[in-house]
Amino acid sequence: MHHDRGMKKWRAFASIPEQYMGLQEVINKQLEVPKPLLTEERMEQINFTLIEALRTNQQVYLTYYKNGQHITETGFIQFVDSLGNLFVFIDEVFELKNKMRLSELINVRFA
């Protein structure tokens, strides 16, 4: 008589989720793009646009670099601290305050 109490049964597809996650990670890595290097002139232009958007309360498209991707959001600038390398914007979708580093920005343009 053979008892298999206490022994785990072999599950043929138990490792599939782990393999899928690993595969997804590889795919995501391939989709990553390097962070673009901005010229001093371009950074000044971005800073000027941020300050102008703050002054006029105009909506802007913010494109920033995060986790190997370029992400664009729409919102309103609430605060800019050029020396402290940060700014605050309120996104259009959730109307949440977002604090971000100026150095993460790639582009800012009026909506």
Secondary structure as UniProt FT lines:
FT   TURN            5..6
FT   TURN            12..15
FT   HELIX           16..31
FT   HELIX           40..56
FT   STRAND          59..66
FT   TURN            67..68
FT   STRAND          69..81
FT   TURN            82..85
FT   STRAND          86..91
FT   TURN            92..94
FT   STRAND          97..101
FT   HELIX           102..104
FT   STRAND          105..110
//
